[in-house]
Amino acid sequence: MSTYYNHSYYKRLSEAINWLRFPLIFLIIMLHCYSVQKIDGNHEIYQGTVYSFSLWLGETGVPAFFFISGYLFYISMKSYGQKLKTRFHTLFIPYLLWNLILLSIYIILYAIGYPQKINGKSMVDYSIIDYLRLFWDRGSYDDGNFVPLLCPLWYIRNLIIMSIFSPLFYIVIRYTRELFLIIMAIWWLSTYHNAFIPQTVLFFCLGSYFSIINMNPLQIATENKTIVITLFGIFAAGDIFSHVAIGTPINLQLHRFALIFNIPALILLADFCVRHGYTNKLFPNSAFIVFCVHYPIVVLLRKICISKFSGSSDYVHILLYFVCVIIATLLSIGIYCILEKYFPKFKNILSGNR
């Protein structure tokens, strides 16, 4: 019997994925609390201390989501048309609405006398085309690292694109198997900056690979737990040490290999937590809303902290980083709870009925 049809592992993987939804969002919040606003000057102690949280762990969130999305897309028995119809409601509608909500806030601020700059361009100079483009790339392609008005939703936009072209990726993966993944991995590892496009293709297709060839990633990780944990530990240590202690010419490649091995390690952790009863129904349900609302909160908090404490020591900035992570998370969950209690229908639309 193929691993795909092992009912026990299939059920465990489903539960592990559901458990991971909120922790992965939390990792993204940790990333953004570091990346949205840089501190002027040299802050080696601050950067070295928060690196493990903000980048080694934080940058795992989106690749892991792409991996999960790719796996779930092809494991579904629905037709291509049915899958696109589902994602129209779960991805496309929320994507438009969240960007529209943020744009409305910008327009209101503009109308009451506080015109804003978006990507360096004042709204005073915006044309209709500029407003429409905000739903795609904020006016800058940035070597493929383009983001919409609500920046984190580049993940949703790219996921929509991958869903549309899924039949093509199915054929490529079905007949080239590991060769295509190796080529995509080389592309991603050799691309500098954020590399949104190769990251999207690689991790979506990596997750898809397990569904297409009828393999369960949890079972494989469990049966090879020693190897998975060893590789996870080696690359985690190499990534953190090379960025905190002694830099190397392959810092980026070490970091990205670490991200790859973080994913099966997280799946094993989630499976362990589920089997031992460490669950909470609120967190998985709130994940999508928290993902969508956290970014403006993080931007505001980090701007306040850095402007008010610009001359403070690294230790103060370390404390402020973790304070911002906690406050942004709690406020985002609070917004979810308000929507769930007082505006449940609107919440369902904004979350794609999750």
Sequence and secondary structure as in RCSB ss.txt:
>XXXX:A:sequence
MSTYYNHSYYKRLSEAINWLRFPLIFLIIMLHCYSVQKIDGNHEIYQGTVYSFSLWLGETGVPAFFFISGYLFYI
SMKSYGQKLKTRFHTLFIPYLLWNLILLSIYIILYAIGYPQKINGKSMVDYSIIDYLRLFWDRGSYDDGNFVPLL
CPLWYIRNLIIMSIFSPLFYIVIRYTRELFLIIMAIWWLSTYHNAFIPQTVLFFCLGSYFSIINMNPLQIATENK
TIVITLFGIFAAGDIFSHVAIGTPINLQLHRFALIFNIPALILLADFCVRHGYTNKLFPNSAFIVFCVHYPIVVL
LRKICISKFSGSSDYVHILLYFVCVIIATLLSIGIYCILEKYFPKFKNILSGNR
>XXXX:A:secstr
  GGG HHHHHHHHHHHHHHHHHHHHHHHHHHHHHSS  SS  HHHHHHHHIIIIIIGGGHHHHHHHHHHHHHHH
  S HHHHHHHHIIIIIHHHHHHHHHHHHHHHHHHHTT   EETTEEGGG  HHHHHHTTTTTT  GGGT   SS
GGGHHHHHHHHHHHTHHHHHHHHHHHTHHHHHHHHHHHHT  TT HHHHHHHHHHHHHHHHHTT  HHHHHHHTH
HHHHHHHHHHHHHHHHHHHT   TTHHHHHHHHHHHHHHHHHHHHHHHHHTT   SHHHHHHHHHHHHHHHHHHH
HHHHHHHHTTTS HHHHHHHHHHHHHHHHHHHHHHHHHHHHH HHHHHHHTT  
